[in-house]
Amino acid sequence: MKRTLAALSLVLVAAGVMTACAPTDGDDEERIVRTVSEGSIIPVADLVPDDAKRFTIVCPYESVEDVATRLGVPAKTVPDLSKRDDAQALIVVTADGVDAAEFPRDRVDLCSTEGAWAVYERTDTATAAVARKDDVYVVTR
């Protein structure tokens, strides 16, 4: 019995450590807020982590299929925002696969410009404008 409890405790501790070290959507949101707060013009590539190969932003009402086709990823890896206007998502393709981080639009709004975001490479030099409106960073491309 003691061995079983000890083994179970070890598994739970290991799972907790793995969870604590894993990036969360909040981590991505914080990185993006930090990036957009640094200036009125930002390189769009600064929105993503260094291991990104390519990326895009999913905005409200975009279909999963359209985003998946645009980015060249399986539809199951794309958050479904097709019936929502309260969230946006950053989809990043890395060497390890596809990472999707969904977050609200109440601190930073990447979806204020009409039309879908293009797919950008990590090395892309495109820029976006940042303005502060009613305590929300509004990013236009």
N, CA, C and O atoms as CSV, one atom per row, in Angstrom:
chain,resi,resn,atom,element,x,y,z
A,1,MET,N,N,0.826,-1.196,0.000
A,1,MET,CA,C,0.000,0.000,0.000
A,1,MET,C,C,0.869,1.258,0.000
A,1,MET,O,O,0.610,2.208,-0.739
A,2,LYS,N,N,1.918,1.245,0.853
A,2,LYS,CA,C,2.797,2.420,0.924
A,2,LYS,C,C,3.512,2.639,-0.409
A,2,LYS,O,O,3.692,3.776,-0.846
A,3,ARG,N,N,3.920,1.538,-1.051
A,3,ARG,CA,C,4.591,1.671,-2.347
A,3,ARG,C,C,3.650,2.260,-3.392
A,3,ARG,O,O,4.054,3.089,-4.208
A,4,THR,N,N,2.408,1.830,-3.360
A,4,THR,CA,C,1.425,2.352,-4.308
A,4,THR,C,C,1.216,3.841,-4.102
A,4,THR,O,O,1.183,4.607,-5.065
A,5,LEU,N,N,1.074,4.254,-2.845
A,5,LEU,CA,C,0.895,5.677,-2.544
A,5,LEU,C,C,2.131,6.484,-2.930
A,5,LEU,O,O,2.019,7.590,-3.459
A,6,ALA,N,N,3.310,5.925,-2.661
A,6,ALA,CA,C,4.547,6.624,-3.017
A,6,ALA,C,C,4.661,6.779,-4.532
A,6,ALA,O,O,5.032,7.843,-5.027
A,7,ALA,N,N,4.341,5.714,-5.263
A,7,ALA,CA,C,4.399,5.778,-6.725
A,7,ALA,C,C,3.383,6.780,-7.268
A,7,ALA,O,O,3.684,7.553,-8.177
A,8,LEU,N,N,2.178,6.756,-6.700
A,8,LEU,CA,C,1.147,7.700,-7.125
A,8,LEU,C,C,1.574,9.135,-6.837
A,8,LEU,O,O,1.363,10.024,-7.662
A,9,SER,N,N,2.171,9.363,-5.675
A,9,SER,CA,C,2.650,10.705,-5.320
A,9,SER,C,C,3.714,11.174,-6.299
A,9,SER,O,O,3.704,12.328,-6.730
A,10,LEU,N,N,4.627,10.287,-6.648
A,10,LEU,CA,C,5.689,10.632,-7.588
A,10,LEU,C,C,5.108,11.003,-8.954
A,10,LEU,O,O,5.548,11.971,-9.576
A,11,VAL,N,N,4.132,10.241,-9.414
A,11,VAL,CA,C,3.497,10.530,-10.699
A,11,VAL,C,C,2.793,11.882,-10.655
A,11,VAL,O,O,2.902,12.667,-11.597
A,12,LEU,N,N,2.075,12.160,-9.574
A,12,LEU,CA,C,1.367,13.436,-9.454
A,12,LEU,C,C,2.329,14.615,-9.400
A,12,LEU,O,O,2.075,15.653,-10.011
A,13,VAL,N,N,3.432,14.460,-8.671
A,13,VAL,CA,C,4.432,15.531,-8.607
A,13,VAL,C,C,5.045,15.755,-9.985
A,13,VAL,O,O,5.204,16.899,-10.411
A,14,ALA,N,N,5.387,14.683,-10.683
A,14,ALA,CA,C,5.971,14.812,-12.021
A,14,ALA,C,C,4.992,15.488,-12.973
A,14,ALA,O,O,5.385,16.337,-13.773
A,15,ALA,N,N,3.727,15.114,-12.887
A,15,ALA,CA,C,2.717,15.744,-13.747
A,15,ALA,C,C,2.585,17.222,-13.426
A,15,ALA,O,O,2.420,18.038,-14.333
A,16,GLY,N,N,2.653,17.575,-12.159
A,16,GLY,CA,C,2.566,18.977,-11.757
A,16,GLY,C,C,3.736,19.782,-12.266
A,16,GLY,O,O,3.558,20.913,-12.718
A,17,VAL,N,N,4.935,19.222,-12.203
A,17,VAL,CA,C,6.128,19.906,-12.702
A,17,VAL,C,C,6.028,20.093,-14.209
A,17,VAL,O,O,6.341,21.168,-14.720
A,18,MET,N,N,5.596,19.060,-14.926
A,18,MET,CA,C,5.461,19.167,-16.377
A,18,MET,C,C,4.438,20.236,-16.744
A,18,MET,O,O,4.648,21.006,-17.681
A,19,THR,N,N,3.341,20.283,-16.013
A,19,THR,CA,C,2.310,21.277,-16.292
A,19,THR,C,C,2.809,22.678,-15.990
A,19,THR,O,O,2.535,23.611,-16.745
A,20,ALA,N,N,3.536,22.835,-14.895
A,20,ALA,CA,C,4.034,24.153,-14.507
A,20,ALA,C,C,5.036,24.690,-15.513
A,20,ALA,O,O,5.138,25.904,-15.690
A,21,CYS,N,N,5.773,23.817,-16.171
A,21,CYS,CA,C,6.794,24.254,-17.118
A,21,CYS,C,C,6.254,24.449,-18.530
A,21,CYS,O,O,6.913,25.069,-19.365
A,22,ALA,N,N,5.077,23.932,-18.800
A,22,ALA,CA,C,4.517,24.039,-20.144
A,22,ALA,C,C,4.001,25.446,-20.397
A,22,ALA,O,O,3.426,26.063,-19.501
A,23,PRO,N,N,4.199,25.967,-21.617
A,23,PRO,CA,C,3.666,27.291,-21.923
A,23,PRO,C,C,2.145,27.255,-21.944
A,23,PRO,O,O,1.540,26.241,-22.291
A,24,THR,N,N,1.547,28.353,-21.574
A,24,THR,CA,C,0.092,28.446,-21.585
A,24,THR,C,C,-0.318,29.567,-22.515
A,24,THR,O,O,0.506,30.378,-22.939
A,25,ASP,N,N,-1.600,29.604,-22.826
A,25,ASP,CA,C,-2.104,30.691,-23.655
A,25,ASP,C,C,-1.806,32.033,-23.006
A,25,ASP,O,O,-1.544,33.016,-23.699
A,26,GLY,N,N,-1.846,32.076,-21.672
A,26,GLY,CA,C,-1.546,33.311,-20.946
A,26,GLY,C,C,-0.123,33.778,-21.174
A,26,GLY,O,O,0.132,34.980,-21.253
A,27,ASP,N,N,0.818,32.827,-21.282
A,27,ASP,CA,C,2.208,33.182,-21.571
A,27,ASP,C,C,2.311,33.856,-22.938
A,27,ASP,O,O,3.003,34.862,-23.095
A,28,ASP,N,N,1.620,33.294,-23.914
A,28,ASP,CA,C,1.622,33.886,-25.254
A,28,ASP,C,C,0.988,35.265,-25.233
A,28,ASP,O,O,1.494,36.199,-25.856
A,29,GLU,N,N,-0.114,35.390,-24.521
A,29,GLU,CA,C,-0.784,36.692,-24.429
A,29,GLU,C,C,0.130,37.722,-23.775
A,29,GLU,O,O,0.207,38.859,-24.240
A,30,GLU,N,N,0.823,37.343,-22.703
A,30,GLU,CA,C,1.733,38.278,-22.027
A,30,GLU,C,C,2.866,38.704,-22.950
A,30,GLU,O,O,3.229,39.880,-22.980
A,31,ARG,N,N,3.436,37.753,-23.712
A,31,ARG,CA,C,4.516,38.089,-24.653
A,31,ARG,C,C,4.007,39.080,-25.698
A,31,ARG,O,O,4.705,40.035,-26.038
A,32,ILE,N,N,2.802,38.859,-26.206
A,32,ILE,CA,C,2.239,39.748,-27.219
A,32,ILE,C,C,1.960,41.125,-26.640
A,32,ILE,O,O,2.247,42.134,-27.285
A,33,VAL,N,N,1.407,41.184,-25.439
A,33,VAL,CA,C,1.148,42.483,-24.798
A,33,VAL,C,C,2.458,43.239,-24.607
A,33,VAL,O,O,2.526,44.437,-24.883
A,34,ARG,N,N,3.505,42.549,-24.134
A,34,ARG,CA,C,4.825,43.190,-23.972
A,34,ARG,C,C,5.329,43.728,-25.308
A,34,ARG,O,O,5.822,44.853,-25.383
A,35,THR,N,N,5.204,42.927,-26.356
A,35,THR,CA,C,5.696,43.327,-27.675
A,35,THR,C,C,4.972,44.561,-28.191
A,35,THR,O,O,5.616,45.513,-28.634
A,36,VAL,N,N,3.654,44.561,-28.142
A,36,VAL,CA,C,2.911,45.691,-28.710
A,36,VAL,C,C,3.022,46.944,-27.855
A,36,VAL,O,O,2.798,48.050,-28.347
A,37,SER,N,N,3.363,46.785,-26.594
A,37,SER,CA,C,3.501,47.968,-25.734
A,37,SER,C,C,4.832,48.684,-25.940
A,37,SER,O,O,5.049,49.761,-25.385
A,38,GLU,N,N,5.727,48.091,-26.737
A,38,GLU,CA,C,7.066,48.652,-26.918
A,38,GLU,C,C,7.156,49.747,-27.974
A,38,GLU,O,O,8.184,50.418,-28.058
A,39,GLY,N,N,6.122,49.950,-28.777
A,39,GLY,CA,C,6.243,51.001,-29.781
A,39,GLY,C,C,5.023,51.127,-30.650
A,39,GLY,O,O,4.091,50.327,-30.568
A,40,SER,N,N,5.040,52.155,-31.492
A,40,SER,CA,C,3.893,52.400,-32.358
A,40,SER,C,C,3.972,51.611,-33.665
A,40,SER,O,O,2.966,51.460,-34.359
A,41,ILE,N,N,5.149,51.113,-34.001
A,41,ILE,CA,C,5.333,50.244,-35.164
A,41,ILE,C,C,6.148,49.046,-34.689
A,41,ILE,O,O,7.208,49.207,-34.084
A,42,ILE,N,N,5.647,47.841,-34.967
A,42,ILE,CA,C,6.366,46.638,-34.548
A,42,ILE,C,C,6.512,45.679,-35.721
A,42,ILE,O,O,5.641,45.630,-36.589
A,43,PRO,N,N,7.597,44.919,-35.759
A,43,PRO,CA,C,7.687,43.840,-36.745
A,43,PRO,C,C,6.698,42.741,-36.346
A,43,PRO,O,O,6.672,42.339,-35.183
A,44,VAL,N,N,5.893,42.254,-37.278
A,44,VAL,CA,C,4.927,41.221,-36.914
A,44,VAL,C,C,5.620,39.948,-36.430
A,44,VAL,O,O,5.048,39.200,-35.637
A,45,ALA,N,N,6.828,39.695,-36.891
A,45,ALA,CA,C,7.558,38.506,-36.448
A,45,ALA,C,C,7.882,38.551,-34.958
A,45,ALA,O,O,8.145,37.511,-34.354
A,46,ASP,N,N,7.866,39.739,-34.358
A,46,ASP,CA,C,8.117,39.840,-32.919
A,46,ASP,C,C,6.959,39.308,-32.087
A,46,ASP,O,O,7.092,39.171,-30.870
A,47,LEU,N,N,5.835,39.008,-32.709
A,47,LEU,CA,C,4.687,38.471,-31.986
A,47,LEU,C,C,4.854,37.000,-31.623
A,47,LEU,O,O,4.114,36.481,-30.787
A,48,VAL,N,N,5.811,36.329,-32.240
A,48,VAL,CA,C,5.926,34.878,-32.072
A,48,VAL,C,C,7.245,34.489,-31.425
A,48,VAL,O,O,8.201,35.265,-31.439
A,49,PRO,N,N,7.299,33.282,-30.854
A,49,PRO,CA,C,8.547,32.811,-30.258
A,49,PRO,C,C,9.617,32.550,-31.318
A,49,PRO,O,O,9.322,32.443,-32.508
A,50,ASP,N,N,10.849,32.450,-30.863
A,50,ASP,CA,C,11.983,32.280,-31.777
A,50,ASP,C,C,11.929,30.987,-32.588
A,50,ASP,O,O,12.485,30.930,-33.685
A,51,ASP,N,N,11.268,29.945,-32.069
A,51,ASP,CA,C,11.247,28.665,-32.784
A,51,ASP,C,C,10.158,28.590,-33.856
A,51,ASP,O,O,9.971,27.543,-34.475
A,52,ALA,N,N,9.446,29.685,-34.077
A,52,ALA,CA,C,8.384,29.703,-35.091
A,52,ALA,C,C,8.981,29.629,-36.490
A,52,ALA,O,O,9.985,30.278,-36.784
A,53,LYS,N,N,8.359,28.836,-37.339
A,53,LYS,CA,C,8.722,28.815,-38.755
A,53,LYS,C,C,7.800,29.752,-39.526
A,53,LYS,O,O,8.252,30.575,-40.321
A,54,ARG,N,N,6.494,29.613,-39.276
A,54,ARG,CA,C,5.513,30.505,-39.889
A,54,ARG,C,C,4.333,30.625,-38.932
A,54,ARG,O,O,4.170,29.821,-38.014
A,55,PHE,N,N,3.510,31.654,-39.170
A,55,PHE,CA,C,2.408,31.896,-38.245
A,55,PHE,C,C,1.330,32.746,-38.892
A,55,PHE,O,O,1.537,33.363,-39.936
A,56,THR,N,N,0.186,32.760,-38.249
A,56,THR,CA,C,-0.906,33.646,-38.632
A,56,THR,C,C,-1.756,33.920,-37.398
A,56,THR,O,O,-1.591,33.286,-36.356
A,57,ILE,N,N,-2.650,34.859,-37.536
A,57,ILE,CA,C,-3.610,35.188,-36.484
A,57,ILE,C,C,-4.991,34.756,-36.967
A,57,ILE,O,O,-5.366,35.020,-38.109
A,58,VAL,N,N,-5.745,34.091,-36.090
A,58,VAL,CA,C,-7.127,33.729,-36.380
A,58,VAL,C,C,-8.011,34.786,-35.739
A,58,VAL,O,O,-7.899,35.062,-34.544
A,59,CYS,N,N,-8.882,35.370,-36.532
A,59,CYS,CA,C,-9.783,36.412,-36.040
A,59,CYS,C,C,-11.213,35.890,-35.965
A,59,CYS,O,O,-11.532,34.847,-36.535
A,60,PRO,N,N,-12.069,36.624,-35.258
A,60,PRO,CA,C,-13.462,36.200,-35.137
A,60,PRO,C,C,-14.117,35.953,-36.494
A,60,PRO,O,O,-13.864,36.650,-37.476
A,61,TYR,N,N,-14.951,34.954,-36.500
A,61,TYR,CA,C,-15.777,34.563,-37.642
A,61,TYR,C,C,-15.009,33.915,-38.786
A,61,TYR,O,O,-15.607,33.601,-39.815
A,62,GLU,N,N,-13.705,33.705,-38.639
A,62,GLU,CA,C,-12.964,32.988,-39.681
A,62,GLU,C,C,-13.261,31.501,-39.556
A,62,GLU,O,O,-13.327,30.963,-38.450
A,63,SER,N,N,-13.438,30.845,-40.692
A,63,SER,CA,C,-13.708,29.407,-40.642
A,63,SER,C,C,-12.412,28.642,-40.395
A,63,SER,O,O,-11.334,29.041,-40.836
A,64,VAL,N,N,-12.551,27.550,-39.687
A,64,VAL,CA,C,-11.411,26.684,-39.390
A,64,VAL,C,C,-10.761,26.222,-40.689
A,64,VAL,O,O,-9.536,26.207,-40.804
A,65,GLU,N,N,-11.570,25.850,-41.652
A,65,GLU,CA,C,-11.052,25.339,-42.925
A,65,GLU,C,C,-10.232,26.393,-43.665
A,65,GLU,O,O,-9.176,26.082,-44.215
A,66,ASP,N,N,-10.710,27.632,-43.683
A,66,ASP,CA,C,-9.966,28.703,-44.357
A,66,ASP,C,C,-8.601,28.923,-43.712
A,66,ASP,O,O,-7.591,29.061,-44.403
A,67,VAL,N,N,-8.581,28.955,-42.385
A,67,VAL,CA,C,-7.318,29.176,-41.673
A,67,VAL,C,C,-6.375,28.005,-41.901
A,67,VAL,O,O,-5.190,28.206,-42.167
A,68,ALA,N,N,-6.887,26.783,-41.799
A,68,ALA,CA,C,-6.054,25.593,-41.985
A,68,ALA,C,C,-5.455,25.556,-43.387
A,68,ALA,O,O,-4.280,25.230,-43.557
A,69,THR,N,N,-6.256,25.888,-44.381
A,69,THR,CA,C,-5.766,25.920,-45.764
A,69,THR,C,C,-4.704,27.000,-45.934
A,69,THR,O,O,-3.660,26.762,-46.542
A,70,ARG,N,N,-4.973,28.182,-45.395
A,70,ARG,CA,C,-4.036,29.302,-45.516
A,70,ARG,C,C,-2.679,28.957,-44.907
A,70,ARG,O,O,-1.637,29.286,-45.474
A,71,LEU,N,N,-2.695,28.296,-43.757
A,71,LEU,CA,C,-1.451,27.999,-43.044
A,71,LEU,C,C,-0.859,26.647,-43.437
A,71,LEU,O,O,0.304,26.368,-43.144
A,72,GLY,N,N,-1.654,25.809,-44.099
A,72,GLY,CA,C,-1.172,24.490,-44.504
A,72,GLY,C,C,-1.050,23.523,-43.342
A,72,GLY,O,O,-0.086,22.763,-43.256
A,73,VAL,N,N,-2.042,23.553,-42.438
A,73,VAL,CA,C,-2.039,22.676,-41.262
A,73,VAL,C,C,-3.366,21.928,-41.193
A,73,VAL,O,O,-4.337,22.332,-41.833
A,74,PRO,N,N,-3.418,20.836,-40.416
A,74,PRO,CA,C,-4.696,20.134,-40.246
A,74,PRO,C,C,-5.724,21.022,-39.545
A,74,PRO,O,O,-5.380,21.776,-38.635
A,75,ALA,N,N,-6.972,20.934,-39.965
A,75,ALA,CA,C,-8.043,21.757,-39.385
A,75,ALA,C,C,-8.199,21.519,-37.886
A,75,ALA,O,O,-8.595,22.430,-37.160
A,76,LYS,N,N,-7.898,20.317,-37.413
A,76,LYS,CA,C,-8.070,20.022,-35.985
A,76,LYS,C,C,-7.100,20.807,-35.101
A,76,LYS,O,O,-7.279,20.850,-33.884
A,77,THR,N,N,-6.081,21.425,-35.690
A,77,THR,CA,C,-5.114,22.205,-34.904
A,77,THR,C,C,-5.493,23.677,-34.789
A,77,THR,O,O,-4.808,24.447,-34.115
A,78,VAL,N,N,-6.582,24.067,-35.445
A,78,VAL,CA,C,-6.998,25.477,-35.482
A,78,VAL,C,C,-8.194,25.693,-34.557
A,78,VAL,O,O,-9.186,24.973,-34.664
A,79,PRO,N,N,-8.120,26.670,-33.650
A,79,PRO,CA,C,-9.279,26.957,-32.795
A,79,PRO,C,C,-10.466,27.445,-33.625
A,79,PRO,O,O,-10.293,28.162,-34.611
A,80,ASP,N,N,-11.657,27.054,-33.220
A,80,ASP,CA,C,-12.867,27.452,-33.935
A,80,ASP,C,C,-13.407,28.752,-33.358
A,80,ASP,O,O,-14.030,28.759,-32.297
A,81,LEU,N,N,-13.164,29.848,-34.061
A,81,LEU,CA,C,-13.688,31.158,-33.666
A,81,LEU,C,C,-14.769,31.618,-34.639
A,81,LEU,O,O,-15.114,32.799,-34.680
A,82,SER,N,N,-15.294,30.691,-35.411
A,82,SER,CA,C,-16.228,31.040,-36.482
A,82,SER,C,C,-17.547,31.626,-35.992
A,82,SER,O,O,-18.264,32.261,-36.765
A,83,LYS,N,N,-17.872,31.425,-34.734
A,83,LYS,CA,C,-19.128,31.970,-34.199
A,83,LYS,C,C,-18.882,32.853,-32.987
A,83,LYS,O,O,-19.776,33.045,-32.163
A,84,ARG,N,N,-17.679,33.388,-32.877
A,84,ARG,CA,C,-17.312,34.199,-31.714
A,84,ARG,C,C,-16.667,35.496,-32.154
A,84,ARG,O,O,-16.056,35.569,-33.220
A,85,ASP,N,N,-16.808,36.530,-31.317
A,85,ASP,CA,C,-16.104,37.781,-31.588
A,85,ASP,C,C,-15.310,38.263,-30.381
A,85,ASP,O,O,-14.781,39.374,-30.389
A,86,ASP,N,N,-15.224,37.437,-29.348
A,86,ASP,CA,C,-14.553,37.834,-28.113
A,86,ASP,C,C,-13.108,37.360,-28.019
A,86,ASP,O,O,-12.416,37.689,-27.056
A,87,ALA,N,N,-12.642,36.594,-29.000
A,87,ALA,CA,C,-11.306,36.009,-28.905
A,87,ALA,C,C,-10.589,36.082,-30.246
A,87,ALA,O,O,-11.181,36.354,-31.290
A,88,GLN,N,N,-9.294,35.827,-30.168
A,88,GLN,CA,C,-8.424,35.734,-31.334
A,88,GLN,C,C,-7.428,34.637,-31.002
A,88,GLN,O,O,-7.338,34.217,-29.848
A,89,ALA,N,N,-6.693,34.172,-31.972
A,89,ALA,CA,C,-5.730,33.108,-31.698
A,89,ALA,C,C,-4.480,33.307,-32.537
A,89,ALA,O,O,-4.535,33.761,-33.680
A,90,LEU,N,N,-3.375,32.960,-31.946
A,90,LEU,CA,C,-2.087,32.942,-32.629
A,90,LEU,C,C,-1.789,31.483,-32.957
A,90,LEU,O,O,-1.741,30.645,-32.056
A,91,ILE,N,N,-1.590,31.174,-34.228
A,91,ILE,CA,C,-1.256,29.821,-34.659
A,91,ILE,C,C,0.177,29.853,-35.172
A,91,ILE,O,O,0.498,30.587,-36.106
A,92,VAL,N,N,1.031,29.050,-34.552
A,92,VAL,CA,C,2.454,29.033,-34.877
A,92,VAL,C,C,2.851,27.627,-35.316
A,92,VAL,O,O,2.551,26.648,-34.632
A,93,VAL,N,N,3.520,27.533,-36.447
A,93,VAL,CA,C,4.069,26.268,-36.914
A,93,VAL,C,C,5.544,26.251,-36.538
A,93,VAL,O,O,6.302,27.148,-36.910
A,94,THR,N,N,5.943,25.216,-35.794
A,94,THR,CA,C,7.335,25.037,-35.392
A,94,THR,C,C,7.833,23.702,-35.945
A,94,THR,O,O,7.078,22.972,-36.587
A,95,ALA,N,N,9.081,23.390,-35.700
A,95,ALA,CA,C,9.622,22.097,-36.114
A,95,ALA,C,C,8.920,20.954,-35.388
A,95,ALA,O,O,8.895,19.826,-35.880
A,96,ASP,N,N,8.352,21.241,-34.223
A,96,ASP,CA,C,7.682,20.216,-33.419
A,96,ASP,C,C,6.200,20.068,-33.724
A,96,ASP,O,O,5.563,19.158,-33.196
A,97,GLY,N,N,5.635,20.924,-34.549
A,97,GLY,CA,C,4.214,20.827,-34.857
A,97,GLY,C,C,3.541,22.185,-34.881
A,97,GLY,O,O,4.147,23.192,-35.249
A,98,VAL,N,N,2.275,22.197,-34.482
A,98,VAL,CA,C,1.461,23.408,-34.514
A,98,VAL,C,C,1.053,23.772,-33.094
A,98,VAL,O,O,0.538,22.934,-32.353
A,99,ASP,N,N,1.287,25.023,-32.720
A,99,ASP,CA,C,0.860,25.537,-31.416
A,99,ASP,C,C,-0.210,26.590,-31.652
A,99,ASP,O,O,-0.053,27.474,-32.495
A,100,ALA,N,N,-1.291,26.489,-30.903
A,100,ALA,CA,C,-2.376,27.463,-31.005
A,100,ALA,C,C,-2.628,28.062,-29.638
A,100,ALA,O,O,-2.809,27.336,-28.659
A,101,ALA,N,N,-2.641,29.377,-29.566
A,101,ALA,CA,C,-2.923,30.081,-28.312
A,101,ALA,C,C,-4.097,31.020,-28.539
A,101,ALA,O,O,-3.998,31.989,-29.291
A,102,GLU,N,N,-5.199,30.720,-27.884
A,102,GLU,CA,C,-6.390,31.563,-27.973
A,102,GLU,C,C,-6.405,32.502,-26.783
A,102,GLU,O,O,-6.115,32.086,-25.661
A,103,PHE,N,N,-6.741,33.774,-27.017
A,103,PHE,CA,C,-6.818,34.729,-25.915
A,103,PHE,C,C,-7.821,35.824,-26.245
A,103,PHE,O,O,-8.112,36.069,-27.416
A,104,PRO,N,N,-8.357,36.490,-25.210
A,104,PRO,CA,C,-9.394,37.507,-25.426
A,104,PRO,C,C,-8.841,38.758,-26.097
A,104,PRO,O,O,-7.629,38.948,-26.195
A,105,ARG,N,N,-9.747,39.597,-26.552
A,105,ARG,CA,C,-9.377,40.829,-27.256
A,105,ARG,C,C,-9.444,42.044,-26.342
A,105,ARG,O,O,-9.431,43.172,-26.833
A,106,ASP,N,N,-9.516,41.853,-25.041
A,106,ASP,CA,C,-9.710,42.982,-24.128
A,106,ASP,C,C,-8.426,43.690,-23.706
A,106,ASP,O,O,-8.501,44.771,-23.121
A,107,ARG,N,N,-7.248,43.121,-23.979
A,107,ARG,CA,C,-5.972,43.782,-23.680
A,107,ARG,C,C,-5.233,44.176,-24.943
A,107,ARG,O,O,-4.639,45.252,-25.026
A,108,VAL,N,N,-5.278,43.289,-25.924
A,108,VAL,CA,C,-4.668,43.562,-27.226
A,108,VAL,C,C,-5.613,43.014,-28.288
A,108,VAL,O,O,-6.107,41.891,-28.177
A,109,ASP,N,N,-5.859,43.819,-29.317
A,109,ASP,CA,C,-6.768,43.419,-30.387
A,109,ASP,C,C,-5.976,43.341,-31.686
A,109,ASP,O,O,-5.598,44.360,-32.263
A,110,LEU,N,N,-5.735,42.116,-32.133
A,110,LEU,CA,C,-5.000,41.896,-33.372
A,110,LEU,C,C,-5.934,41.815,-34.575
A,110,LEU,O,O,-5.486,41.631,-35.706
A,111,CYS,N,N,-7.229,41.953,-34.326
A,111,CYS,CA,C,-8.224,41.718,-35.374
A,111,CYS,C,C,-9.064,42.945,-35.703
A,111,CYS,O,O,-10.225,42.814,-36.089
A,112,SER,N,N,-8.498,44.117,-35.555
A,112,SER,CA,C,-9.261,45.338,-35.834
A,112,SER,C,C,-9.289,45.683,-37.320
A,112,SER,O,O,-10.153,46.442,-37.759
A,113,THR,N,N,-8.366,45.142,-38.094
A,113,THR,CA,C,-8.304,45.389,-39.533
A,113,THR,C,C,-9.143,44.340,-40.257
A,113,THR,O,O,-9.087,43.158,-39.919
A,114,GLU,N,N,-9.917,44.766,-41.246
A,114,GLU,CA,C,-10.735,43.815,-41.998
A,114,GLU,C,C,-9.862,42.878,-42.807
A,114,GLU,O,O,-8.758,43.228,-43.225
A,115,GLY,N,N,-10.379,41.685,-43.017
A,115,GLY,CA,C,-9.671,40.693,-43.809
A,115,GLY,C,C,-8.781,39.812,-42.957
A,115,GLY,O,O,-8.426,40.149,-41.828
A,116,ALA,N,N,-8.437,38.691,-43.525
A,116,ALA,CA,C,-7.620,37.707,-42.819
A,116,ALA,C,C,-6.155,38.127,-42.773
A,116,ALA,O,O,-5.656,38.800,-43.675
A,117,TRP,N,N,-5.487,37.720,-41.713
A,117,TRP,CA,C,-4.047,37.920,-41.624
A,117,TRP,C,C,-3.373,37.027,-42.661
A,117,TRP,O,O,-3.833,35.918,-42.935
A,118,ALA,N,N,-2.308,37.509,-43.218
A,118,ALA,CA,C,-1.484,36.687,-44.104
A,118,ALA,C,C,-0.729,35.666,-43.256
A,118,ALA,O,O,-0.730,35.738,-42.027
A,119,VAL,N,N,-0.098,34.735,-43.920
A,119,VAL,CA,C,0.827,33.830,-43.245
A,119,VAL,C,C,2.197,34.480,-43.329
A,119,VAL,O,O,2.653,34.860,-44.408
A,120,TYR,N,N,2.844,34.604,-42.183
A,120,TYR,CA,C,4.164,35.233,-42.120
A,120,TYR,C,C,5.213,34.207,-41.739
A,120,TYR,O,O,4.943,33.276,-40.979
A,121,GLU,N,N,6.403,34.383,-42.269
A,121,GLU,CA,C,7.562,33.593,-41.858
A,121,GLU,C,C,8.183,34.281,-40.650
A,121,GLU,O,O,7.981,35.479,-40.454
A,122,ARG,N,N,8.924,33.555,-39.848
A,122,ARG,CA,C,9.591,34.136,-38.678
A,122,ARG,C,C,10.560,35.237,-39.104
A,122,ARG,O,O,10.813,36.169,-38.340
A,123,THR,N,N,11.096,35.137,-40.300
A,123,THR,CA,C,12.082,36.107,-40.788
A,123,THR,C,C,11.449,37.275,-41.539
A,123,THR,O,O,12.162,38.142,-42.044
A,124,ASP,N,N,10.131,37.308,-41.619
A,124,ASP,CA,C,9.425,38.350,-42.367
A,124,ASP,C,C,9.698,39.721,-41.765
A,124,ASP,O,O,9.814,39.859,-40.547
A,125,THR,N,N,9.799,40.730,-42.616
A,125,THR,CA,C,10.076,42.096,-42.149
A,125,THR,C,C,8.838,42.990,-42.153
A,125,THR,O,O,8.946,44.195,-41.927
A,126,ALA,N,N,7.667,42.415,-42.408
A,126,ALA,CA,C,6.428,43.208,-42.395
A,126,ALA,C,C,6.220,43.819,-41.013
A,126,ALA,O,O,6.632,43.259,-39.997
A,127,THR,N,N,5.573,44.976,-41.000
A,127,THR,CA,C,5.321,45.658,-39.731
A,127,THR,C,C,3.823,45.875,-39.530
A,127,THR,O,O,3.022,45.758,-40.458
A,128,ALA,N,N,3.480,46.193,-38.295
A,128,ALA,CA,C,2.098,46.520,-37.943
A,128,ALA,C,C,2.124,47.761,-37.067
A,128,ALA,O,O,3.082,48.003,-36.334
A,129,ALA,N,N,1.063,48.536,-37.156
A,129,ALA,CA,C,0.946,49.746,-36.331
A,129,ALA,C,C,0.202,49.406,-35.044
A,129,ALA,O,O,-0.704,48.572,-35.030
A,130,VAL,N,N,0.606,50.067,-33.968
A,130,VAL,CA,C,-0.019,49.844,-32.665
A,130,VAL,C,C,-0.522,51.179,-32.131
A,130,VAL,O,O,0.202,52.175,-32.136
A,131,ALA,N,N,-1.754,51.191,-31.675
A,131,ALA,CA,C,-2.326,52.372,-31.023
A,131,ALA,C,C,-3.005,51.905,-29.743
A,131,ALA,O,O,-3.441,50.758,-29.640
A,132,ARG,N,N,-3.087,52.787,-28.789
A,132,ARG,CA,C,-3.768,52.460,-27.530
A,132,ARG,C,C,-5.120,53.149,-27.546
A,132,ARG,O,O,-5.201,54.369,-27.690
A,133,LYS,N,N,-6.188,52.362,-27.397
A,133,LYS,CA,C,-7.538,52.918,-27.415
A,133,LYS,C,C,-8.342,52.279,-26.285
A,133,LYS,O,O,-8.546,51.066,-26.265
A,134,ASP,N,N,-8.793,53.106,-25.350
A,134,ASP,CA,C,-9.590,52.611,-24.219
A,134,ASP,C,C,-8.901,51.454,-23.499
A,134,ASP,O,O,-9.529,50.431,-23.223
A,135,ASP,N,N,-7.625,51.610,-23.198
A,135,ASP,CA,C,-6.832,50.603,-22.482
A,135,ASP,C,C,-6.637,49.296,-23.244
A,135,ASP,O,O,-6.310,48.275,-22.639
A,136,VAL,N,N,-6.831,49.313,-24.544
A,136,VAL,CA,C,-6.596,48.135,-25.375
A,136,VAL,C,C,-5.569,48.514,-26.438
A,136,VAL,O,O,-5.701,49.546,-27.096
A,137,TYR,N,N,-4.540,47.673,-26.605
A,137,TYR,CA,C,-3.591,47.869,-27.700
A,137,TYR,C,C,-4.259,47.366,-28.976
A,137,TYR,O,O,-4.620,46.193,-29.069
A,138,VAL,N,N,-4.421,48.246,-29.952
A,138,VAL,CA,C,-5.057,47.899,-31.220
A,138,VAL,C,C,-3.961,47.816,-32.273
A,138,VAL,O,O,-3.253,48.790,-32.529
A,139,VAL,N,N,-3.831,46.638,-32.880
A,139,VAL,CA,C,-2.787,46.392,-33.872
A,139,VAL,C,C,-3.430,46.368,-35.251
A,139,VAL,O,O,-4.358,45.598,-35.498
A,140,THR,N,N,-2.930,47.215,-36.148
A,140,THR,CA,C,-3.425,47.228,-37.525
A,140,THR,C,C,-2.282,46.885,-38.460
A,140,THR,O,O,-1.126,47.230,-38.218
A,141,ARG,N,N,-2.634,46.202,-39.524
A,141,ARG,CA,C,-1.612,45.770,-40.476
A,141,ARG,C,C,-1.870,46.371,-41.827
A,141,ARG,O,O,-1.113,46.124,-42.766
